[in-house]
């Protein structure tokens, strides 16, 4: 059990009605805690950048009393396994793509409806605002604690068969998607054979040609060297994928209020750091992919894509209640 401290600087400030962040010395009497943070991608990925920044900030802000050990490359399991472990307290926390999170909290999938966000900035405004924070808070209903939205980013299509300029070019393609109904239905409407599977399985499937393609942000395509199996990328930017700094509620509840605030603030700051990093790196990564032989279509027929996925909105519009209309009122 973690030792809670009383009448620290921040606690006194709270009693007096002022807002003062806890200082490292406020954790002097706290027992040392090591958190294990897991994710499923490699050390070149934005998730790892976010995780490292989070670890640095937490260590600094607690005077080293809370340390964070990072486990990349799915060493502790795929994303569903990680979330299930957090629920029962066997895994502390992770940076998890929002798609798998929606299997535990269905309304999380509202953010990944196709062509919902016109820009990164529009996505950040919604996620960091009232709607995003409301959904994040609902994770407590499934024994998880959402800390902040990092990002996977805008997703694009890659494949090993042919250039894709419009939905007609996708007819019959075997495309790996996340285990998320919105993604499955989106790609079925686009004419593809949508195949849901974990990312670790998808990498092997691409190497063995049991699938033709996948969809992910540029950073993932680059860091996993997907150009070695995928010849074509189409900049569809069809969906913005958040990622969640998430912790198991059993672990979260062991911390004092001051420590919880440090964890939340550090997650938000690390998320914003990762967003800036991703924006800075994308052009460089695309240039490197081209140099390695990948053909990139920068101007597909997005109007045709948007028209063909309208049934997805008809199907899910009521399911997400007023969340969708509230998002659209902010982004339109």
Secondary structure, 3 states (H helix, E strand, C coil): CCCCCCCCHHHHHHHCCCCCCCCHHHHCCCCCEEEEEECCCCCCCHHHHHHHHHHHHHHHHCCCCEEEEEECCCCCCCHHHHHHHHHHCCCCEEEEEHHHHCCCCHHHHHHHCCCCCCCHHHHHHHHCCHHHHHHHHHHHHHCEEEEEEEEEEEEEEEECCCCCCCHHHHCCCEEEECCCHHHHHHHHHCCCEEEECCHHHHHHHHHCCCCCEEEECHHHHHHCCHHHCCCEEEEEEEEEEEEEEEEEHHHHCCCCHHHHHHHHHHHHHHHHHHHHHHHHHHHHHHHHHHHCCCEEECCCCHHHHHHHCHHHHHHHCCCCCHHHHHHHHHHC
